[in-house]
Amino acid sequence: MAKTEKRTLRGGNMLNPAPVVMVTCGSTLDEYNIITIAWTGTVNSDPPMCSISIRPQRHSYEIIKREEEFVINLVNRKLASVADWCGVRSGKKYNKFVETGLTPVRATQVKAPMIEESPVNLECKVTQVIPLGSHDLFMAEIVAVHVNGKLFNPKTDAIDLQRADLVVYSHGHYYALGDKLGKFGFSVEKK
């Protein structure tokens, strides 16, 4: 294999791409808010858990810390512009549901609303908050998942997330996901 030249940079956040999600919070209609987050991820399988990182200065931070719950709403191509807007505008100044036209709907396990237009919604209950420096990490158990019925393959009844047309964030830019390259274990499957 040919050797490639690599340049060394100072430590930084170069783990890319990251999922783009809109996190909803608040327990009353007048408090509902949407914060766009790219620093999120799966952290455990049993129980199913995830994390989000939020700067303490953000409007949603105190709401999530107080209520100890939130909803992660996945973002597709149609929602990319709205997600960006929610990420650069503060809930202190804007009612983001009103401004964007997104529809808040009742979740089943938490008081925070789900976004109707999102293809997948994960209801989360905070289990731990870890101060890290610029951000605090909110660890949470995923207590319910809601998936748009159109994302199920009619032949297999399995979820086909490629139909969701999800977007990711990479080094300051949004991208649509590309072609499927294989499935888990494809590299060792017998042909």
C-alpha positions in Angstrom: 0.0 0.0 0.0 1.3 3.5 -0.9 2.2 5.7 2.1 0.1 8.9 2.3 1.3 12.2 3.7 -0.6 13.2 6.8 -0.5 16.6 8.6 -0.7 16.7 12.4 -3.1 19.3 13.9 -3.7 20.2 17.5 -6.4 18.2 19.3 -9.9 19.0 18.2 -13.3 17.7 17.4 -12.7 15.8 14.1 -14.9 12.8 14.8 -17.2 13.2 11.7 -19.8 13.0 10.5 -22.2 13.4 13.4 -26.0 12.9 13.4 -28.0 16.1 13.3 -30.9 16.0 15.8 -33.4 18.5 17.1 -33.9 18.0 20.8 -37.2 19.1 22.3 -37.7 20.0 25.9 -40.1 21.6 28.3 -43.2 20.4 30.2 -45.7 23.1 29.1 -46.7 24.6 25.8 -45.4 28.0 26.6 -42.0 26.5 27.6 -41.5 24.0 24.8 -38.2 24.6 23.0 -36.1 23.0 20.2 -32.3 22.9 20.3 -30.2 21.5 17.4 -27.4 19.3 18.5 -24.7 17.4 16.6 -22.9 16.1 19.7 -25.1 13.1 20.4 -24.7 9.4 20.3 -25.6 5.9 21.4 -23.8 4.8 24.6 -25.4 1.5 25.7 -27.6 -1.3 24.4 -29.2 -2.7 27.5 -30.8 -0.5 28.7 -30.9 1.5 25.5 -29.0 4.8 26.3 -27.8 7.9 24.5 -26.1 11.1 25.3 -26.3 14.8 24.3 -23.8 17.5 25.1 -25.1 21.1 25.8 -23.3 24.3 26.8 -24.7 25.5 30.1 -25.3 28.9 28.5 -27.9 27.5 26.1 -31.6 28.2 26.9 -32.5 24.5 26.8 -29.8 23.5 29.2 -31.7 24.6 32.4 -35.0 23.2 31.1 -33.5 19.7 30.5 -31.5 19.8 33.7 -34.7 20.7 35.7 -37.1 18.3 33.9 -34.6 15.5 33.5 -36.0 14.5 30.2 -36.0 15.4 26.5 -36.9 14.0 23.1 -34.4 13.4 20.3 -36.0 14.1 16.9 -34.0 12.8 13.9 -33.5 15.3 11.0 -34.1 14.5 7.4 -33.4 16.5 4.2 -36.7 18.3 4.4 -35.9 19.4 8.0 -32.3 20.4 7.5 -32.9 24.2 7.0 -35.3 24.3 10.0 -32.8 22.4 12.1 -30.1 24.9 11.2 -32.4 27.8 12.1 -33.2 26.2 15.5 -29.4 25.9 16.1 -28.6 29.5 15.5 -31.6 31.1 17.2 -32.2 31.1 20.9 -35.4 29.9 22.6 -35.1 33.0 24.9 -36.0 35.2 22.0 -38.1 32.9 19.7 -40.9 30.4 20.1 -39.3 27.9 17.7 -42.4 25.8 17.1 -44.4 29.0 16.1 -41.5 30.4 14.0 -40.8 27.2 12.1 -44.3 25.8 11.8 -43.2 22.5 13.3 -45.9 20.5 15.1 -45.4 19.6 18.8 -47.1 16.3 19.7 -47.5 14.6 23.0 -44.9 12.0 23.9 -45.9 8.8 25.7 -43.3 8.6 28.5 -42.0 12.1 29.0 -43.6 15.6 29.2 -41.3 17.1 26.5 -43.0 17.2 23.1 -42.0 15.3 20.0 -41.8 16.9 16.5 -44.5 15.4 14.3 -42.5 16.1 11.1 -39.4 14.2 12.3 -39.2 10.6 10.9 -38.0 9.1 14.2 -38.4 10.4 17.8 -36.6 9.0 20.9 -38.1 9.8 24.3 -35.3 10.1 26.9 -35.0 10.3 30.6 -31.8 11.8 32.1 -29.8 9.4 34.3 -26.7 11.5 34.8 -25.2 14.9 34.0 -21.4 15.0 33.7 -19.7 18.5 33.5 -16.9 18.3 30.9 -15.7 21.8 30.4 -17.4 23.8 27.6 -20.3 21.4 27.6 -22.2 19.1 30.0 -22.9 15.6 28.9 -26.5 14.4 29.6 -26.7 10.6 29.7 -30.2 9.3 29.2 -32.2 6.1 28.9 -34.3 5.8 25.8 -37.7 4.9 27.1 -39.7 5.0 23.9 -39.1 5.2 20.2 -41.6 6.4 17.6 -41.0 5.7 13.9 -43.0 7.0 10.9 -44.9 4.1 9.4 -43.6 4.9 5.9 -40.1 3.8 7.0 -41.1 0.2 7.4 -40.4 -2.1 4.5 -43.8 -3.5 3.4 -42.3 -6.9 2.5 -40.2 -7.5 5.7 -41.8 -5.1 8.2 -38.3 -4.0 9.1 -37.3 -0.4 9.6 -35.5 1.0 6.5 -33.8 4.2 7.7 -32.5 4.9 4.2 -36.1 5.9 3.4 -35.9 8.6 6.1 -33.4 10.6 4.0 -31.4 11.5 7.2 -28.7 14.2 7.2 -25.4 14.5 9.1 -23.1 17.3 10.1 -19.5 17.3 9.2 -17.0 20.1 10.0 -19.5 22.9 9.7 -21.6 21.5 6.8 -24.8 19.4 6.4 -24.8 16.4 4.2 -27.4 13.8 3.0 -26.5 10.2 3.6 -25.3 8.4 0.6 -25.6 4.9 -0.9 -25.8 1.8 1.3 -22.5 -0.1 1.2 -23.5 -3.2 3.1 -25.1 -4.4 6.3 -23.6 -5.4 9.6 -21.5 -8.5 9.0 -21.4 -8.3 5.2 -17.6 -8.5 5.2 -17.7 -12.1 6.5 -21.0 -13.4 4.9 -20.7 -16.5 2.8 -21.5 -15.8 -0.8 
